[in-house]
Amino acid sequence: MSTGAARGTRERLVVVGGDAAGMSAASQARRLKGPDELEIVAFERGHFSSFSACGIPYWVGGDVTERDALIARTPEEHRARDIDLRMRTEVTEIDVAAGRVRARDVDSGAQSWTSYDKLVIGTGARPIRPELPGIDAPGVHGVQTLDDGQALLDTLARTRGRRAVVVGAGYIGVEMAEALINRGYEVTVVNRGREPMSTLDPDMGRMVHEAMEGLGITMVDDAEVTEVLTGADGRVRAVATRDAEFPADVVVLGIGVRPETRLAEAAGLPIGAHGGLLTDLAMRVRGHENIWAGGDCVEVLDLVSGQERHIPLGTHANKHGQVVGTNVGGGYATFPGVVGTAVSKVCDLEIARTGLREKDARRVGLRFVTATIESTSRAGYYPDASPMTVKMLAERRTGRLLGVQIVGREGAGKRVDIAAVALTAGMTVEQMTALDLGYAPPFSPVWDPVLVAARKAAREVERQR
């Protein structure tokens, strides 16, 4: 007899993780089924629910002045909708055979089992924290949750020195470097890659490098941290590489994240090559009828390469939650995949990409051409027109669009959405040249920069046929 049958007609949904994917799923399921049909119990080990992790660098940097501005829905608001959200409660075990989870109260240590008819896993991702001497010293911070952001701000308030080292130059590393510059710190970024923003090709990353140095950030590329050095008080005093030491009063880890799937893996659930849970199109965990997963803990289908990838973004997590909640609530929805669109900034420099980089295309065996163009955000004669660079990849014989990268000032970043739609539709660069985009001198040259790049790529495709 199922646990739902034992309770009568009402089923129980258990949600592990109280942020974007988990609580979006819970909320959508509640819209479709009332409390008399579906009981919803959610567990969150932190102090906050439904918050914007993407906004943390801007809170740390002072652009967002209030922490609570990053909270989309409080625990009390969820509970008012008949969702039993249990904060500061960590799920420590999933018993798939018995259909139950074990949870521990973080503060008291008390443990208890809760049965489920349906389970949603939204455990997110965890910052990569390399096993190095001194990595756990006071003053070394990863930044993934509001608790992490508050801990960093507390350190900044207590620290008298003004030297910061950011380890890593991906999205989080670049954004945290800007945040610390805004706080008045001397910032050094230690990056193991050739250029910052490894989500771009190196030629485009070079522009980000130059912009960061222009802000007064010291960039150290092709360098790997070997140790975090501490002072007599045990606190961080420097970061060491094989060749140098960089003084630090605070260290921020921006190396990236890994899917938080240790709990799922211990339960025997399927894990992919990138460490994320594997799901079907309905976001149901493969091989398990009543378990779903979404957000940063899953792998998703890349529609361009046809392979699974781990892309931790809040946009995906919220969509996953909607799909999961619809299916759990008795409806039908699918998540077809992604094209890998992302946008960021360093002060006034906007950085965007979608689709494949050169090395991604090579890895999956695609032959391609590239086209790089320089243009402006507005008509060249219009005031405040700013330069931008657009790089485009297309499949060599077919001309199918494979990827776009954009670096420029105001008006550059969101142009990547044109390419994201074209990628999703499977358009060729030749087809893109005929797109009917909006034009007026304050908004664009008569030929939009993305279309200029498409024209150049189409000519290159034709030349190599």
C-alpha positions in Angstrom: 0.0 0.0 0.0 1.4 3.4 -0.9 1.9 6.1 1.7 -0.7 8.2 -0.1 -3.2 5.5 0.1 -2.5 5.0 3.8 -3.3 8.7 4.4 -6.5 8.5 2.2 -6.6 10.3 -1.1 -4.1 13.0 -0.3 -0.5 12.5 -1.6 2.6 14.0 -0.1 5.3 15.8 -2.1 8.6 16.3 -0.5 11.0 18.9 -1.8 14.7 18.9 -1.0 16.1 22.4 -1.4 14.2 25.7 -0.8 15.6 27.9 -3.6 14.7 28.5 -7.3 14.0 25.0 -8.7 12.6 23.4 -5.5 10.2 26.2 -4.5 9.1 27.0 -8.1 8.1 23.3 -8.3 6.3 23.4 -5.0 4.5 26.7 -5.9 3.4 25.4 -9.3 2.2 22.1 -7.9 0.2 24.0 -5.3 -1.5 26.1 -8.1 -2.6 22.9 -9.7 -3.6 20.9 -6.5 -5.0 22.2 -3.3 -4.0 21.1 0.2 -6.8 18.6 0.3 -5.2 16.7 -2.6 -1.5 17.3 -2.1 0.5 17.9 1.0 3.8 19.7 0.3 6.7 19.5 2.7 10.0 21.3 1.8 13.4 21.3 3.5 16.0 24.0 3.3 19.2 23.9 5.3 19.9 27.6 5.1 18.3 30.7 6.5 16.7 31.9 3.3 14.3 30.6 0.6 13.7 31.6 -3.0 16.6 34.0 -3.3 18.6 35.3 -6.2 22.2 33.9 -6.0 23.0 35.8 -9.2 22.4 39.1 -7.3 24.9 38.4 -4.5 27.9 40.1 -6.2 25.8 43.3 -6.7 24.7 43.2 -3.0 28.3 42.8 -1.9 29.4 45.6 -4.2 26.7 48.0 -2.9 24.6 48.2 -6.1 21.8 46.4 -4.2 21.6 47.9 -0.8 19.3 45.5 1.0 19.9 41.8 1.3 16.1 41.1 1.4 15.7 42.7 -2.0 17.2 39.4 -3.3 14.5 37.3 -1.7 11.6 36.6 -4.1 9.4 34.8 -1.5 10.0 34.4 2.2 9.3 31.2 4.1 6.3 32.8 5.6 4.9 33.6 2.2 5.3 30.0 1.1 3.7 28.7 4.3 0.7 31.1 3.7 0.1 29.0 0.5 0.0 25.8 2.5 3.6 24.7 1.7 5.2 23.3 4.9 8.7 24.9 4.4 11.1 23.7 7.2 14.1 26.1 7.4 17.5 25.2 8.9 16.6 21.5 8.2 19.0 19.5 6.1 18.1 16.2 4.3 20.9 13.8 5.1 19.5 10.6 3.4 17.1 9.5 0.7 15.7 6.0 1.1 14.3 5.4 -2.4 13.1 1.8 -1.6 11.0 3.0 1.4 10.0 6.3 -0.2 11.3 8.5 2.7 13.9 11.1 3.5 15.8 11.6 6.7 16.2 15.2 7.9 18.3 16.8 10.6 17.6 20.1 12.4 20.8 22.1 11.8 20.5 23.9 15.1 19.4 21.1 17.5 20.7 18.1 15.7 17.4 16.3 16.0 16.6 13.8 13.2 13.4 12.4 11.8 12.1 10.5 8.8 9.4 11.9 6.4 7.7 9.7 3.9 6.9 10.8 0.4 4.7 9.8 -2.6 6.6 12.2 -4.9 10.1 13.7 -4.4 11.7 16.7 -5.9 15.4 17.2 -5.6 16.6 20.8 -5.9 19.9 20.8 -4.0 21.7 23.2 -6.3 25.4 23.5 -6.7 28.3 24.0 -4.3 31.3 26.3 -4.9 34.5 24.5 -5.9 36.9 24.6 -2.9 40.2 23.0 -3.8 42.0 20.9 -1.2 44.9 23.3 -0.6 46.8 24.2 2.6 45.0 27.0 4.3 41.9 27.0 2.2 39.7 26.9 5.3 41.4 29.8 7.0 39.3 32.7 8.3 39.0 35.3 5.6 38.6 32.8 2.7 35.1 32.8 1.2 33.0 31.0 -1.3 29.9 32.8 -2.5 26.9 30.7 -3.4 24.1 31.6 -0.9 22.9 34.6 1.0 24.5 33.2 4.1 27.8 33.1 2.2 27.3 36.7 1.1 26.5 37.9 4.6 29.6 36.1 5.9 31.8 37.9 3.3 30.3 41.3 4.2 30.9 40.6 7.8 34.5 39.9 7.1 34.9 43.0 5.0 33.4 45.1 7.8 35.9 43.6 10.4 39.0 43.6 8.2 41.3 46.7 8.4 43.4 45.9 5.4 42.2 46.7 1.9 43.8 43.9 -0.2 41.6 41.2 -1.8 42.5 38.2 -4.0 39.9 36.6 -6.2 40.8 33.0 -7.2 39.2 32.3 -10.6 38.0 34.5 -13.4 34.7 33.0 -14.5 31.4 34.8 -14.0 31.5 34.8 -10.2 35.2 35.7 -10.1 34.8 38.6 -12.5 31.7 39.9 -10.8 33.2 39.6 -7.3 36.3 41.5 -8.5 34.2 44.4 -9.6 32.2 44.2 -6.3 35.4 44.5 -4.3 36.8 47.3 -6.5 33.5 49.1 -5.7 34.2 48.5 -2.0 37.5 50.3 -2.3 39.8 47.2 -2.3 43.0 46.6 -4.2 42.0 43.5 -6.2 44.2 40.8 -7.7 42.6 38.1 -9.8 44.5 34.8 -10.0 43.3 32.8 -13.0 44.6 29.4 -14.2 43.4 30.1 -17.8 45.0 32.0 -20.6 42.4 34.8 -20.3 39.4 35.6 -18.0 36.0 34.3 -18.8 36.7 30.8 -20.1 33.2 30.7 -21.4 34.5 32.9 -24.2 37.2 32.1 -26.8 40.6 33.5 -25.7 40.5 36.2 -28.4 37.3 37.6 -26.8 38.5 37.0 -23.3 41.5 39.2 -24.0 39.1 42.2 -24.3 37.8 41.4 -20.8 41.3 41.2 -19.5 42.1 44.6 -20.8 38.9 46.1 -19.4 39.6 44.6 -16.0 43.1 46.0 -15.9 41.7 49.4 -17.0 39.6 49.3 -13.8 42.8 48.9 -11.7 42.4 45.1 -11.2 45.7 43.2 -11.3 45.2 40.2 -13.6 47.5 37.1 -13.1 46.7 34.6 -15.9 48.2 31.1 -16.4 48.7 30.8 -12.7 47.4 28.2 -10.3 47.0 28.7 -6.5 49.1 26.2 -4.5 48.5 27.5 -1.0 46.7 30.0 1.1 49.1 31.5 3.6 48.1 32.5 7.1 49.5 34.8 9.7 50.2 34.3 13.4 46.5 34.9 14.1 45.5 32.0 11.8 43.8 34.4 9.3 44.6 34.6 5.6 47.6 36.8 4.8 48.4 35.9 1.2 47.7 33.6 -1.7 50.7 31.6 -3.2 51.3 30.3 -6.7 54.4 28.4 -7.8 56.0 31.7 -8.8 54.7 34.4 -6.5 52.8 35.4 -3.4 49.9 37.9 -3.5 49.1 39.7 -0.2 45.5 39.3 0.9 43.3 40.5 3.7 40.3 38.6 2.2 40.1 35.9 -0.4 37.1 35.1 -2.6 36.8 31.8 -4.4 35.4 32.3 -7.9 36.5 29.0 -9.4 33.1 27.8 -10.3 30.6 25.3 -8.9 29.8 21.6 -9.0 26.4 20.0 -8.9 25.4 19.2 -5.3 24.5 15.6 -5.9 26.2 13.8 -3.1 22.9 13.0 -1.4 21.4 11.7 -4.7 24.5 9.7 -5.6 24.4 8.0 -2.2 20.8 7.1 -2.9 21.8 5.3 -6.1 20.2 7.9 -8.5 21.8 8.2 -11.9 24.7 10.8 -12.2 26.0 12.1 -15.6 29.6 12.7 -16.8 29.5 16.3 -15.4 28.3 15.2 -12.0 24.7 16.3 -12.4 21.5 14.2 -12.0 20.2 12.8 -15.3 16.5 13.4 -16.1 14.1 12.9 -18.9 12.3 15.7 -20.8 9.7 15.9 -18.0 12.6 16.5 -15.5 11.9 13.1 -14.0 15.0 11.3 -12.7 15.8 8.6 -15.2 14.5 5.2 -14.0 12.4 6.6 -11.1 8.7 7.2 -11.7 8.1 9.4 -8.7 11.3 11.4 -8.4 12.1 14.7 -10.2 15.0 17.0 -10.1 15.9 20.5 -11.4 18.2 23.5 -11.1 21.9 23.5 -10.7 22.0 19.8 -9.6 21.0 18.5 -13.0 22.6 18.1 -16.4 20.7 19.4 -19.4 20.7 18.8 -23.2 22.7 21.2 -25.2 20.5 21.7 -28.3 23.5 22.8 -30.5 25.9 20.0 -29.7 23.4 17.3 -28.8 25.3 16.4 -25.6 24.5 16.7 -21.9 26.0 19.7 -20.1 26.0 21.3 -16.6 25.0 24.9 -16.9 24.1 26.4 -13.5 21.9 29.4 -14.1 18.8 30.8 -12.3 16.9 31.1 -15.6 17.1 27.3 -16.1 16.3 26.5 -12.5 13.1 28.4 -12.5 12.0 26.9 -15.8 12.9 23.4 -14.4 10.8 24.1 -11.4 7.8 25.1 -13.5 8.1 21.9 -15.5 8.5 19.7 -12.5 5.6 21.4 -10.6 3.3 21.0 -13.6 4.0 17.3 -13.9 3.8 16.7 -10.1 0.5 18.5 -10.1 -1.0 16.3 -12.7 -0.3 18.4 -15.8 2.2 17.9 -18.6 5.3 19.9 -19.4 8.8 19.3 -20.8 12.1 21.0 -20.8 13.6 20.5 -24.2 17.2 21.8 -23.5 19.3 24.9 -23.7 21.7 26.7 -26.1 24.0 28.0 -23.3 23.1 31.7 -23.2 24.7 33.9 -20.5 25.4 37.6 -20.0 27.5 39.4 -17.5 29.4 42.7 -17.0 32.5 44.3 -15.6 31.5 47.8 -14.7 30.3 49.2 -18.1 31.8 46.3 -20.2 29.0 43.9 -21.2 30.0 40.2 -21.9 27.6 37.8 -23.6 27.8 34.3 -25.2 25.5 31.6 -26.5 26.0 28.3 -28.2 29.4 26.7 -28.7 33.0 28.1 -28.4 35.6 26.9 -30.8 36.9 24.2 -28.5 33.3 23.0 -27.9 32.7 22.6 -31.6 36.0 20.7 -32.0 35.2 18.4 -29.1 32.0 17.2 -30.7 33.5 16.9 -34.1 32.0 19.9 -35.9 33.9 21.6 -38.7 33.2 25.4 -38.6 34.1 28.8 -39.8 34.4 32.0 -37.7 33.7 35.6 -38.4 34.6 38.5 -36.1 33.4 42.1 -36.7 33.6 45.5 -35.1 30.5 47.7 -35.0 28.7 50.1 -32.7 25.7 50.0 -30.5 23.9 52.8 -32.3 24.3 54.6 -35.6 27.9 55.8 -35.7 26.8 59.4 -36.0 24.4 59.2 -33.0 25.7 60.5 -29.6 27.1 57.9 -27.2 27.5 55.2 -29.9 29.9 52.7 -28.3 32.0 50.0 -29.9 31.3 46.3 -29.7 32.9 43.1 -31.1 30.8 40.2 -32.3 32.3 36.8 -33.0 30.2 34.1 -34.8 30.7 30.4 -35.4 28.9 28.6 -38.2 29.0 25.0 -39.4 31.3 24.8 -42.4 29.2 23.1 -45.1 25.6 23.8 -43.9 26.1 27.3 -42.5 24.1 26.4 -39.4 24.7 28.9 -36.6 26.8 27.3 -33.8 27.6 30.1 -31.4 28.0 33.9 -30.8 30.1 35.9 -28.4 29.7 39.7 -27.8 31.9 42.1 -25.9 31.1 45.8 -25.8 29.6 48.7 -23.9 26.0 49.7 -23.3 23.6 48.0 -25.6 25.9 45.1 -26.5 25.0 42.3 -24.1 21.4 41.7 -24.7 21.9 41.5 -28.4 23.0 37.9 -27.7 19.3 37.1 -27.4 18.9 37.4 -31.2 21.5 34.7 -31.6 19.9 32.5 -28.9 16.6 32.5 -30.7 18.3 31.7 -34.0 20.2 28.8 -32.4 17.1 27.4 -30.9 15.4 27.6 -34.3 18.3 25.9 -36.0 18.8 28.8 -38.4 21.7 29.2 -40.8 23.8 32.4 -40.9 22.4 33.0 -44.4 18.8 32.9 -43.0 19.9 35.3 -40.2 20.9 38.0 -42.6 17.2 38.4 -43.6 15.9 38.8 -40.0 13.6 41.8 -39.7 15.1 43.5 -36.6 14.1 46.9 -35.2 16.1 49.9 -36.4 16.4 53.5 -35.4 19.7 55.5 -35.0 19.4 55.6 -31.2 19.2 51.8 -31.0 21.3 50.4 -33.8 23.2 50.9 -37.0 21.0 50.2 -40.1 22.7 46.8 -40.1 22.6 45.4 -36.6 26.0 44.1 -35.5 24.7 40.6 -35.1 23.5 40.7 -38.7 26.9 42.1 -39.9 28.6 39.2 -38.3 26.0 36.8 -39.9 26.7 38.3 -43.4 30.5 37.8 -42.9 30.0 34.3 -41.6 27.7 33.5 -44.6 30.4 34.7 -47.0 33.0 32.5 -45.3 30.7 29.5 -45.5 30.1 30.1 -49.2 33.9 30.5 -49.8 34.7 27.1 -48.2 32.0 25.0 -49.9 
